[in-house]
Amino acid sequence: MINHDVDYIPATSQGNQLPKFTNNHYDYGTQERPGYDVWMDLIDKLGGSVDDGGALDFFELGFDSNSSNINEISFRLFSAGGPPEDDGGTPVTIDVAESVNTGLDESEAGIEAQRGTHILAWGEFGAIPKDFARYQGVEYDFLFRGAYVNTVTYKIDSKVESDGKHWQALNENTGVTPVEGANWTEITFVGEVENIQYSPWTDDKANLWIAAGSNSQSKASTPNAAQVGGTADPFLLFGAGMWDGNLVINFVDESNNAFFRTWAVTSDNTQFTFPSEFAYDTDDLNGVGPFPRGHRILNKPPFVVAGTDPITGLPFENSIIIITETFADEVTQVFKVLYTPDDTKDKLQCAVLDDGIVWEWTSTGAGASGNWKPLDEFNSDCFHNYQSVLNVKGVQEDQHTFIGPVNTDSAVEVTFNIPDIVDNASADYNQGFAGLCFQFPFPNMNGVLTAGPSFSEAVGEVYGGGDGPNEQHEPATFDPQNMHQTPDGFRGFNQTDSEEYGTTTHLTFFTKITETIINDKVLRMWSANIPIRVTAYDTADNVMTGDKVIPFNNN
């Protein structure tokens, strides 16, 4: 890039005409972003007022190529409408009062606006984790690489395409046709991406996804007779599974009969302590650290938390409660009552992810678990057992013979056995489900402490402040603004994960569904245009769904 740092020159129509009467600092952090995108953000910002970090002017951006040197491009940025000097015209007047400033308007509180730090940083393509966008950038560069031109002088490390192969310059050269030798070496797509991890949240992390499901530790979750009010055990052992989009149900029928279901991560523990596998990995609270903000508990007998909510005065006993804050001592945690049952709230339900059981409140017939009674497998309809969860070849491995050791078996595959629920009257309709679950912080439990899936990562080590300084343990929930702390809990723009900063528009995952018929009587429901639903829950039980279609089976 040349001429970006010199004043605009009318004779050559090259240079930089940005104003010098205002002085602002635009902080883009350490993100690897296309230079063009950054310049366009800056141009949009300058359309605003000076107090807002702008210049009351709009600008146009262009580039001139150099046919004799493809490694060089000339910069031209000038006031919108074209520099009047170019055609002898008069300056163009822009009525800013009728214009729209499309830039971001955030500035740091307490700093003078026209000289403050204006945050224009955006994550790569708005996606998190960023790694796939980086991988995709290398892929695009490879696919659209320029052809070799024998009149061009190629500098060291220049890359070209010639005769269907890709080459990298070892020395500066002109007119040397690419062949393996002193001036050129052949490169491959695999070689360019072999050290770029494109799916860090799934690669070698099948057990972390198991942990995010229901009853991941395959607990002996069948309640005894006392827990169901003295009756016989109504159902068999629930195995490990995944939960679906029915964790939260708020329904009122035409007769004004209400039905409500919510969820919790854990319930009671016979030692009157929290289950330590869900705590951050520190040493300050009975051998374990604090529990994540947003951790929800069905506080049934024996009660882990006693007392009342300091704000509402509602009792913690028998309520669904949530952790809202952890003090600096990492011992004292603040609880809030989300829902508390009473004699008027029969049928209030709570789906406990750690148990894989839906518990229902009844106002009479208290047993060992008080008035909370476990429902049988048929009525615990939001939990679904799977056959296996494994790491397998990922999308890119299907397309390329070998893409490097960091991407081997990078996908997570979950297998469900779905019976013929159409013609088989005895089939369990709850088995008509296939899906994957995901929780923040990620992972949601310590792999070395679980009785089920074993893994080396601690709570929040991938996302959730598990590795953060001074054990800050944030962000414990997903933060779409993504400008407060990095996923591992650090602050500032000079951290290892600072490139993750920027407003997030989506989580990026490839999804493939493969339907295999193991019985010729099974109805093939979707050979193409397979509908899927993505459901997201927040800590206040707001629910958002998105419906997608996967065009083909096994694709």
C-alpha positions as CSV (number, residue, x, y, z in Angstrom):
1,M,0.0,0.0,0.0
2,I,1.4,3.4,-1.0
3,N,0.2,7.0,-0.7
4,H,-2.1,6.3,2.3
5,D,0.2,8.4,4.5
6,V,0.5,11.5,2.2
7,D,-1.8,14.4,1.5
8,Y,-4.1,14.0,-1.5
9,I,-2.5,15.2,-4.7
10,P,-5.0,16.4,-7.4
11,A,-2.6,15.9,-10.2
12,T,-2.3,12.2,-9.6
13,S,-5.7,11.7,-7.9
14,Q,-3.8,9.8,-5.1
15,G,-3.3,10.3,-1.4
16,N,-5.3,10.9,1.7
17,Q,-7.7,13.8,2.2
18,L,-8.9,13.0,5.7
19,P,-9.2,16.2,7.7
20,K,-6.5,17.4,10.1
21,F,-8.6,19.8,12.2
22,T,-9.9,17.0,14.5
23,N,-7.8,14.5,16.5
24,N,-9.4,11.2,17.5
25,H,-8.1,7.8,18.5
26,Y,-10.0,4.9,16.9
27,D,-9.1,1.6,18.7
28,Y,-9.5,-1.6,16.7
29,G,-7.6,-3.8,19.2
30,T,-5.5,-6.6,17.8
31,Q,-8.1,-8.0,15.4
32,E,-6.9,-9.2,12.0
33,R,-9.5,-7.5,9.8
34,P,-9.5,-6.6,6.2
35,G,-8.0,-3.1,5.8
36,Y,-10.9,-2.1,3.5
37,D,-13.5,-2.9,6.2
38,V,-11.6,-0.7,8.7
39,W,-11.4,2.2,6.3
40,M,-15.1,2.0,5.6
41,D,-15.9,2.0,9.3
42,L,-13.8,5.1,9.7
43,I,-15.4,6.8,6.8
44,D,-18.9,6.1,8.3
45,K,-17.8,7.5,11.6
46,L,-16.5,10.7,10.1
47,G,-19.9,11.6,8.8
48,G,-21.0,12.5,12.3
49,S,-20.4,15.6,14.3
50,V,-17.0,16.6,15.7
51,D,-18.2,16.1,19.2
52,D,-19.1,12.5,18.2
53,G,-15.7,11.9,16.8
54,G,-16.6,12.8,13.2
55,A,-15.8,15.5,10.8
56,L,-19.2,16.6,9.3
57,D,-18.1,15.2,6.0
58,F,-18.3,12.1,3.9
59,F,-15.5,10.5,2.0
60,E,-15.0,8.2,-0.9
61,L,-12.3,5.5,-1.0
62,G,-10.6,4.1,-4.1
63,F,-7.4,2.3,-5.2
64,D,-5.2,2.4,-8.3
65,S,-3.4,-0.7,-9.2
66,N,0.1,-0.8,-10.7
67,S,0.2,-3.1,-13.7
68,S,4.0,-3.4,-13.6
69,N,4.0,-4.4,-9.9
70,I,1.1,-6.5,-8.6
71,N,2.6,-6.2,-5.1
72,E,1.8,-2.5,-5.0
73,I,-1.5,-0.6,-4.8
74,S,-2.0,3.2,-4.5
75,F,-4.5,4.7,-2.0
76,R,-6.9,7.5,-2.8
77,L,-9.4,8.8,-0.3
78,F,-11.2,12.1,-0.8
79,S,-14.3,14.1,0.1
80,A,-17.5,12.6,-1.2
81,G,-18.5,13.8,-4.7
82,G,-15.0,13.9,-6.0
83,P,-12.2,16.5,-5.3
84,P,-13.4,19.7,-7.0
85,E,-9.8,20.4,-8.1
86,D,-10.0,17.4,-10.5
87,D,-12.6,19.0,-12.8
88,G,-12.3,22.7,-11.9
89,G,-15.7,22.6,-10.2
90,T,-16.7,24.1,-6.9
91,P,-16.7,22.4,-3.5
92,V,-19.6,20.1,-2.9
93,T,-21.9,21.0,0.1
94,I,-23.3,18.2,2.2
95,D,-26.3,18.8,4.4
96,V,-25.2,16.7,7.4
97,A,-28.6,17.4,9.1
98,E,-30.2,15.1,6.6
99,S,-27.5,12.4,6.5
100,V,-27.3,9.3,8.6
101,N,-24.2,8.4,10.5
102,T,-23.9,4.6,10.2
103,G,-20.9,4.3,12.4
104,L,-20.9,3.2,16.0
105,D,-21.3,6.0,18.5
106,E,-19.7,4.5,21.6
107,S,-17.0,6.4,23.5
108,E,-15.5,5.8,26.9
109,A,-17.3,7.5,29.7
110,G,-15.4,10.4,31.2
111,I,-13.2,11.0,28.2
112,E,-13.7,14.0,26.0
113,A,-15.6,12.8,23.0
114,Q,-13.7,14.4,20.2
115,R,-10.4,13.0,21.6
116,G,-11.7,9.8,23.3
117,T,-11.3,6.2,22.3
118,H,-14.1,5.4,19.9
119,I,-14.7,1.6,19.8
120,L,-15.2,0.5,16.3
121,A,-13.9,-3.1,16.8
122,W,-16.0,-5.9,15.4
123,G,-15.3,-9.6,15.6
124,E,-14.3,-11.4,12.4
125,F,-17.5,-11.8,10.4
126,G,-19.4,-11.4,13.7
127,A,-18.7,-15.0,14.6
128,I,-17.3,-16.7,17.7
129,P,-15.1,-18.6,18.0
130,K,-12.9,-16.6,15.5
131,D,-10.8,-19.5,14.3
132,F,-13.0,-20.7,11.5
133,A,-13.1,-17.1,10.0
134,R,-9.3,-17.2,10.0
135,Y,-9.3,-20.6,8.4
136,Q,-11.9,-19.5,5.8
137,G,-9.8,-16.4,5.0
138,V,-6.9,-18.7,4.1
139,E,-9.3,-20.8,2.1
140,Y,-10.6,-17.9,0.1
141,D,-7.0,-16.6,-0.5
142,F,-6.1,-20.0,-1.9
143,L,-9.2,-20.3,-4.2
144,F,-8.9,-16.9,-5.7
145,R,-5.1,-16.7,-5.9
146,G,-3.8,-14.7,-8.9
147,A,-2.2,-16.3,-11.9
148,Y,1.5,-16.0,-12.6
149,V,2.6,-13.1,-14.9
150,N,6.1,-13.3,-16.3
151,T,6.6,-9.5,-16.5
152,V,5.9,-9.0,-12.8
153,T,8.7,-8.8,-10.2
154,Y,7.7,-11.2,-7.3
155,K,9.0,-10.5,-3.9
156,I,9.9,-13.2,-1.4
157,D,6.8,-15.1,-0.1
158,S,4.6,-14.0,-3.0
159,K,2.1,-16.7,-3.9
160,V,0.8,-17.4,-7.4
161,E,-1.1,-20.1,-9.3
162,S,0.5,-21.6,-12.4
163,D,-0.6,-24.7,-14.4
164,G,-3.1,-25.7,-11.8
165,K,-0.5,-25.6,-9.0
166,H,0.2,-23.0,-6.3
167,W,3.7,-21.7,-5.7
168,Q,5.5,-19.5,-3.2
169,A,8.5,-17.3,-4.1
170,L,11.7,-18.2,-2.2
171,N,13.6,-15.3,-3.7
172,E,12.7,-12.0,-5.5
173,N,12.5,-12.9,-9.2
174,T,11.2,-11.7,-12.6
175,G,10.3,-13.9,-15.5
176,V,11.1,-17.2,-13.8
177,T,8.4,-19.7,-14.5
178,P,7.4,-21.4,-11.2
179,V,9.0,-24.8,-10.9
180,E,10.5,-26.5,-7.8
181,G,13.9,-25.0,-7.3
182,A,15.8,-22.0,-6.0
183,N,13.2,-19.4,-6.7
184,W,9.9,-21.2,-6.2
185,T,8.4,-24.0,-4.1
186,E,5.1,-25.7,-4.5
187,I,2.5,-25.2,-1.8
188,T,-0.8,-26.9,-1.1
189,F,-4.0,-26.0,0.7
190,V,-3.2,-28.6,3.4
191,G,0.2,-27.0,4.0
192,E,-1.4,-23.5,4.4
193,V,-4.0,-24.5,6.9
194,E,-2.5,-27.5,8.7
195,N,-1.8,-25.4,11.8
196,I,-5.0,-23.4,11.9
197,Q,-7.6,-24.9,14.2
198,Y,-10.9,-24.3,12.5
199,S,-13.2,-25.8,15.2
200,P,-11.7,-25.4,18.6
201,W,-14.9,-25.9,20.5
202,T,-15.4,-29.4,19.1
203,D,-12.0,-30.8,18.2
204,D,-11.2,-33.5,20.7
205,K,-14.0,-32.2,22.9
206,A,-16.8,-34.9,22.6
207,N,-16.7,-35.4,26.3
208,L,-17.3,-31.7,26.9
209,W,-20.5,-32.0,24.9
210,I,-21.5,-35.0,26.8
211,A,-21.1,-33.0,30.0
212,A,-23.4,-30.3,28.6
213,G,-26.2,-32.8,28.1
214,S,-28.6,-34.4,30.6
215,N,-27.5,-36.9,33.3
216,S,-24.0,-36.8,31.8
217,Q,-22.6,-38.8,34.7
218,S,-25.2,-41.6,34.2
219,K,-26.2,-41.3,37.9
220,A,-28.5,-43.9,39.4
221,S,-31.2,-41.4,39.1
222,T,-34.2,-43.7,39.6
223,P,-35.8,-42.5,42.8
224,N,-36.6,-44.8,45.7
225,A,-40.1,-45.5,47.0
226,A,-39.8,-42.9,49.7
227,Q,-39.1,-40.2,47.1
228,V,-42.3,-40.8,45.3
229,G,-44.5,-40.8,48.4
230,G,-44.2,-44.4,49.3
231,T,-45.3,-45.9,46.0
232,A,-43.3,-48.4,43.9
233,D,-40.5,-47.2,41.6
234,P,-42.4,-46.0,38.5
235,F,-39.6,-46.1,35.9
236,L,-36.3,-47.5,35.0
237,L,-32.8,-45.8,35.1
238,F,-32.5,-42.8,32.9
239,G,-29.2,-42.8,30.9
240,A,-27.1,-39.9,29.7
241,G,-28.9,-37.9,27.0
242,M,-29.6,-34.5,25.5
243,W,-32.3,-32.0,26.3
244,D,-34.6,-30.3,23.8
245,G,-36.6,-27.1,23.3
246,N,-39.1,-27.9,26.0
247,L,-37.1,-27.0,29.1
248,V,-39.3,-23.9,29.4
249,I,-43.0,-24.2,28.9
250,N,-45.5,-21.5,29.8
251,F,-49.0,-22.5,28.7
252,V,-52.6,-21.4,29.7
253,D,-55.5,-23.3,28.1
254,E,-58.9,-22.0,27.2
255,S,-60.2,-22.9,30.6
256,N,-57.5,-20.8,32.2
257,N,-55.6,-23.9,33.5
258,A,-51.9,-22.9,33.7
259,F,-48.9,-25.1,33.2
260,F,-45.4,-24.0,33.7
261,R,-42.0,-25.7,33.4
262,T,-38.6,-24.3,34.1
263,W,-35.1,-25.8,34.5
264,A,-32.1,-26.0,36.9
265,V,-28.6,-27.3,36.4
266,T,-28.5,-29.2,39.7
267,S,-30.7,-30.2,42.7
268,D,-30.0,-31.4,46.2
269,N,-27.0,-33.3,47.4
270,T,-27.0,-35.8,50.2
271,Q,-23.9,-34.1,51.8
272,F,-25.7,-30.8,52.1
273,T,-23.1,-29.2,49.8
274,F,-23.0,-28.2,46.1
275,P,-21.9,-30.9,43.7
276,S,-18.2,-29.8,43.3
277,E,-17.9,-30.8,39.7
278,F,-19.9,-27.7,38.6
279,A,-17.6,-25.2,40.6
280,Y,-14.7,-23.2,39.2
281,D,-11.4,-24.9,39.8
282,T,-10.1,-23.1,42.9
283,D,-9.5,-24.0,46.5
284,D,-11.6,-21.6,48.6
285,L,-15.0,-23.2,49.2
286,N,-14.9,-26.6,50.9
287,G,-12.2,-27.7,48.5
288,V,-13.7,-26.2,45.4
289,G,-14.2,-22.7,44.0
290,P,-17.3,-20.6,43.6
291,F,-20.1,-21.6,41.3
292,P,-20.8,-19.7,38.1
293,R,-23.1,-16.7,38.0
294,G,-26.3,-18.0,36.5
295,H,-26.0,-21.5,38.1
296,R,-29.6,-22.6,38.8
297,I,-30.5,-25.0,41.6
298,L,-33.7,-26.9,42.5
299,N,-33.4,-26.4,46.3
300,K,-35.4,-29.4,47.5
301,P,-34.7,-31.5,50.6
302,P,-32.0,-31.8,51.9
303,F,-31.8,-28.1,51.5
304,V,-28.4,-26.8,50.3
305,V,-29.4,-23.2,50.8
306,A,-31.5,-22.0,53.8
307,G,-33.0,-18.6,54.5
308,T,-34.9,-16.1,52.4
309,D,-34.3,-13.9,49.4
310,P,-33.0,-10.6,50.8
311,I,-35.0,-8.6,48.1
312,T,-38.3,-10.5,47.9
313,G,-38.4,-12.2,51.2
314,L,-39.3,-15.5,49.5
315,P,-37.9,-18.7,51.1
316,F,-35.0,-20.5,49.5
317,E,-36.4,-23.9,50.6
318,N,-38.2,-25.7,47.9
319,S,-37.6,-22.9,45.4
320,I,-35.7,-22.7,42.1
321,I,-32.8,-20.4,42.9
322,I,-30.0,-18.8,40.9
323,I,-26.6,-17.5,41.8
324,T,-26.3,-13.8,40.9
325,E,-23.0,-12.7,42.3
326,T,-19.8,-13.9,43.9
327,F,-17.9,-11.8,46.4
328,A,-14.2,-11.1,46.1
329,D,-13.5,-13.7,48.8
330,E,-14.8,-16.4,46.4
331,V,-16.8,-17.9,49.2
332,T,-19.8,-15.6,49.7
333,Q,-22.3,-16.0,46.9
334,V,-25.6,-14.2,46.4
335,F,-28.7,-16.2,45.6
336,K,-32.0,-15.1,44.2
337,V,-35.4,-16.9,44.2
338,L,-36.6,-17.4,40.6
339,Y,-39.7,-19.4,41.4
340,T,-41.2,-20.6,44.6
341,P,-44.1,-23.1,44.8
342,D,-47.1,-23.0,47.2
343,D,-50.4,-24.7,47.6
344,T,-51.8,-22.9,44.5
345,K,-49.0,-24.1,42.2
346,D,-49.6,-27.8,41.7
347,K,-47.9,-29.1,38.6
348,L,-45.1,-26.6,38.7
349,Q,-42.3,-28.5,37.0
350,C,-38.5,-28.2,37.0
351,A,-36.3,-30.1,34.6
352,V,-32.9,-30.8,36.3
353,L,-30.2,-31.2,33.7
354,D,-27.8,-33.0,36.1
355,D,-30.4,-35.6,36.9
356,G,-32.1,-35.9,33.6
357,I,-35.4,-35.9,35.4
358,V,-38.4,-33.5,35.5
359,W,-39.6,-32.9,39.0
360,E,-43.1,-31.7,39.7
361,W,-44.5,-29.9,42.8
362,T,-47.5,-31.3,44.6
363,S,-49.1,-29.6,47.6
364,T,-49.8,-32.9,49.3
365,G,-48.1,-36.2,50.1
366,A,-44.6,-35.1,51.0
367,G,-41.9,-37.8,50.7
368,A,-38.2,-37.9,51.2
369,S,-37.8,-35.1,48.6
370,G,-40.6,-33.1,50.1
371,N,-43.4,-32.1,47.8
372,W,-41.1,-32.4,44.7
373,K,-41.9,-35.7,43.0
374,P,-39.9,-37.2,40.0
375,L,-41.9,-37.8,36.9
376,D,-41.6,-41.0,34.9
377,E,-39.7,-41.3,31.7
378,F,-42.8,-40.7,29.6
379,N,-43.4,-37.3,31.3
380,S,-39.8,-36.3,31.4
381,D,-40.3,-35.6,27.7
382,C,-37.5,-33.0,27.3
383,F,-34.7,-35.5,27.9
384,H,-33.6,-38.0,25.3
385,N,-31.1,-40.8,25.6
386,Y,-28.5,-41.2,22.8
387,Q,-26.4,-44.2,21.7
388,S,-23.0,-42.5,21.5
389,V,-21.2,-39.2,21.4
390,L,-17.8,-39.4,19.6
391,N,-15.2,-37.3,17.8
392,V,-15.2,-38.1,14.1
393,K,-13.9,-36.6,10.9
394,G,-15.0,-33.0,10.4
395,V,-16.4,-31.1,7.4
396,Q,-13.0,-30.1,6.1
397,E,-11.6,-33.6,6.6
398,D,-14.4,-34.9,4.3
399,Q,-13.2,-32.5,1.6
400,H,-9.4,-32.8,2.0
401,T,-7.3,-36.0,2.4
402,F,-5.4,-34.5,5.3
403,I,-5.5,-31.1,6.8
404,G,-3.0,-31.3,9.6
405,P,-2.9,-32.8,13.1
406,V,-4.7,-30.0,14.8
407,N,-7.9,-30.8,12.9
408,T,-8.0,-34.6,13.1
409,D,-11.4,-35.9,14.1
410,S,-12.5,-32.3,14.8
411,A,-16.3,-32.9,14.7
412,V,-18.6,-34.2,17.4
413,E,-21.1,-36.8,16.3
414,V,-24.1,-37.9,18.4
415,T,-26.1,-41.0,17.4
416,F,-29.7,-41.6,18.3
417,N,-31.8,-44.7,17.6
418,I,-35.2,-43.4,16.6
419,P,-37.9,-46.1,16.4
420,D,-40.9,-46.2,14.1
421,I,-43.1,-43.9,16.2
422,V,-45.7,-43.7,13.4
423,D,-46.7,-47.4,13.1
424,N,-45.4,-48.8,16.4
425,A,-47.9,-48.1,19.1
426,S,-45.5,-49.3,21.8
427,A,-42.7,-47.1,20.8
428,D,-41.7,-44.2,23.1
429,Y,-42.4,-41.0,21.3
430,N,-39.8,-39.3,23.4
431,Q,-37.2,-41.1,21.3
432,G,-38.3,-39.2,18.2
433,F,-35.5,-36.7,18.7
434,A,-31.9,-36.1,17.6
435,G,-29.9,-33.1,18.8
436,L,-26.9,-31.6,20.6
437,C,-26.8,-29.4,23.7
438,F,-24.4,-26.6,24.7
439,Q,-24.0,-24.7,27.9
440,F,-22.1,-21.7,29.2
441,P,-19.7,-21.6,30.8
442,F,-18.0,-24.1,28.6
443,P,-17.3,-26.7,29.8
444,N,-20.0,-26.5,32.4
445,M,-18.3,-28.9,34.7
446,N,-14.8,-30.1,35.7
447,G,-13.9,-33.1,33.7
448,V,-11.4,-34.5,36.2
449,L,-14.1,-34.5,38.9
450,T,-17.0,-36.1,37.1
451,A,-18.1,-39.7,37.5
452,G,-19.0,-39.7,33.8
453,P,-17.1,-38.1,30.9
454,S,-13.4,-37.4,31.7
455,F,-11.5,-34.4,30.2
456,S,-8.7,-32.1,31.3
457,E,-10.5,-28.8,31.0
458,A,-12.0,-27.1,34.0
459,V,-15.2,-25.1,34.3
460,G,-15.2,-22.2,31.8
461,E,-11.7,-22.9,30.5
462,V,-12.9,-22.7,26.9
463,Y,-15.5,-20.0,27.4
464,G,-16.3,-18.6,30.8
465,G,-13.3,-17.1,32.6
466,G,-11.9,-20.4,33.9
467,D,-8.4,-19.2,33.2
468,G,-8.9,-15.5,33.9
469,P,-6.7,-13.4,36.2
470,N,-7.5,-13.2,39.9
471,E,-10.2,-15.8,39.4
472,Q,-12.7,-13.3,38.0
473,H,-14.8,-16.2,36.5
474,E,-16.5,-14.1,33.9
475,P,-18.1,-14.1,31.3
476,A,-20.1,-17.0,32.9
477,T,-22.9,-16.5,30.4
478,F,-22.7,-15.7,26.7
479,D,-22.1,-12.0,26.1
480,P,-23.1,-10.9,22.6
481,Q,-21.6,-7.4,23.1
482,N,-18.3,-9.2,23.6
483,M,-16.3,-6.1,24.6
484,H,-16.0,-6.6,28.4
485,Q,-13.8,-9.6,28.8
486,T,-12.2,-12.2,26.5
487,P,-13.7,-15.7,26.6
488,D,-11.0,-16.8,29.1
489,G,-11.7,-13.9,31.4
490,F,-9.0,-11.3,30.6
491,R,-9.4,-7.6,29.9
492,G,-7.7,-5.3,27.4
493,F,-6.5,-5.5,23.8
494,N,-3.1,-7.1,24.4
495,Q,-4.3,-10.5,25.6
496,T,-3.9,-13.8,23.8
497,D,-7.7,-13.9,22.9
498,S,-8.2,-10.2,22.3
499,E,-9.0,-11.0,18.7
500,E,-12.3,-12.4,19.9
501,Y,-13.5,-8.9,20.9
502,G,-16.3,-7.4,18.8
503,T,-20.1,-7.5,18.7
504,T,-21.1,-11.1,18.0
505,T,-23.9,-11.9,15.6
506,H,-23.7,-15.7,15.6
507,L,-22.0,-18.9,16.9
508,T,-20.6,-20.8,14.0
509,F,-21.0,-24.6,13.6
510,F,-21.3,-26.9,10.6
511,T,-24.2,-29.3,11.0
512,K,-24.7,-32.6,9.1
513,I,-27.5,-35.1,9.6
514,T,-27.2,-38.6,8.4
515,E,-30.3,-40.8,8.4
516,T,-29.6,-44.5,8.2
517,I,-32.5,-47.0,7.9
518,I,-31.9,-50.2,9.9
519,N,-35.4,-51.6,9.4
520,D,-37.1,-51.5,6.0
521,K,-40.4,-50.8,7.8
522,V,-39.1,-47.5,9.3
523,L,-40.7,-44.5,7.6
524,R,-38.1,-42.3,6.0
525,M,-39.3,-38.9,7.1
526,W,-36.6,-36.7,5.7
527,S,-34.4,-37.7,2.7
528,A,-34.0,-34.0,1.9
529,N,-34.9,-30.5,3.3
530,I,-34.4,-31.7,6.9
531,P,-35.9,-29.2,9.3
532,I,-34.0,-28.4,12.5
533,R,-34.7,-26.0,15.3
534,V,-32.1,-24.1,17.4
535,T,-33.3,-23.0,20.8
536,A,-31.5,-20.6,23.2
537,Y,-32.4,-20.0,26.8
538,D,-31.1,-17.1,29.0
539,T,-31.0,-16.9,32.8
540,A,-34.4,-15.2,33.0
541,D,-36.1,-18.0,31.0
542,N,-36.4,-15.9,27.8
543,V,-36.5,-18.4,24.9
544,M,-35.4,-17.7,21.4
545,T,-35.8,-20.2,18.5
546,G,-34.5,-20.3,15.0
547,D,-35.7,-22.7,12.3
548,K,-33.3,-23.9,9.7
549,V,-33.3,-26.4,6.8
550,I,-30.5,-28.8,5.9
551,P,-31.0,-29.4,2.2
552,F,-29.7,-33.0,1.9
553,N,-29.3,-36.2,3.9
554,N,-25.7,-36.9,4.8
555,N,-24.5,-33.6,3.5
